[in-house]
Amino acid sequence: MTKIYINGKFFDKADAKISVFDHGLLYGDGVFEGIRIYDGKVFRLPEHVERLYDSAKHIALDVPLSREKMTEAVLHAVEVNAKKDGYIRLVVTRGAGGLGIDPRKTTDPQVIIIVDDISLYPRELYENGLEVITSSFVRNHPNALNPRIKSLNYLNNILAKIEAVRAGCLEAIMLNVNGEVAECTADNIFLVKRGVLKTPPPHAGILEGVTRDFVIELARAAGVPFQETTLTRHDVYAADECFLTGTGAEIIPVVKCDGRVLGPGKPGPITRQLRERFHQAVRQGADGR
Ligand code: PMP
C-alpha cells in the first residue's frame, strides 16, 4: 500500500492530510517537483532538488530540510514504497496560516512526498504522434509569475489544458506575451527544421525542464545541430518535426497543430533517434551524469 511522507512520517493514503488553512491550498503558495523512478533509480534527483530549492528561494520559502536531508527523504520514500518504476511528487507548502496572504502569518511548511505509478500518454500517441493546439491563454509573464518557478499555482497551465481538452487535444502550446512559443501546459517543446533541433530559451518564459536538459545533452552527443532560439507559431507550422519533453511525457512526437499537419504527419527521424537514445540511457541507469 502506498505510504505518503509528510514531514518525516509515513501515512496511509486515507490518513495523509494537511490543514485546510495551509497556504498551499488557500493560495497556491508552495513549490513542487515531479520526478521519475526508472528501474529503482531516481532520475536526476540532484537536478530536481536544485530546481525545488531555486523555486523556493524565488518565493522566499524556507524549506525546512537541507538539500541532503531532502534527498535522503525522497530516497527513503521510494524505498518504503518499494517502487521500481514510478513517479514521485515532492511538494513543499508554505504551511498553515491566517485567511490572508501574508506569508509571515504561516507556520510549519509542509514537506510531502507521494510515490505513485507513472501515467504516460496513451501508447499509440508515442508511435503515431500527438495533436496539439495553440492556446489563447498567454503563458505567465516572467515578471508576473515566472514560469521558472515550479509553483503550486498552475492555473495558467490549467486554463490552457481545459482549452486543449475542449478542442479534442491533450496538450496546448502556450505563447508568451510577445507571441513567441514558450512551452506546453506540462511539457517543453522542441522543433526540427532542416536538420537543426530548436527549442525556446529560458527567457521565453518556460520551466527549464530536467527532461529538456537531458534531451539537449543527448542531441549534442548524437551530433544533432542544436539551437536555443526564439520560435514563433510560424516555426511550429513549418517545422519538419516537433516533439514535447517532460518527466511524465518523456519524449512524445507532435504531428498536428491547430489542424495543420506538421512535416509528413508522422514522427520524424530525429525525434525517433532521440527517443531511442533516451530509452537506452534510462534502461542502462545512465542519466548522463
Ligand atoms: N513545463 C511545465 C509547465 C511543466 O509543468 C513541466 C513538468 N511537467 C515541464 C515543462 C517539463 O519539465 P520536466 O522535464 O522537468 O518534467
Residues whose N, C-alpha, C, O or C-beta is under 5 A from the ligand:
A	BS01	PMP	G34 E183 C184 T185 A186 D187 N188 L207 E208 G209 V210 T211 R212 T245 G246 T247 G248
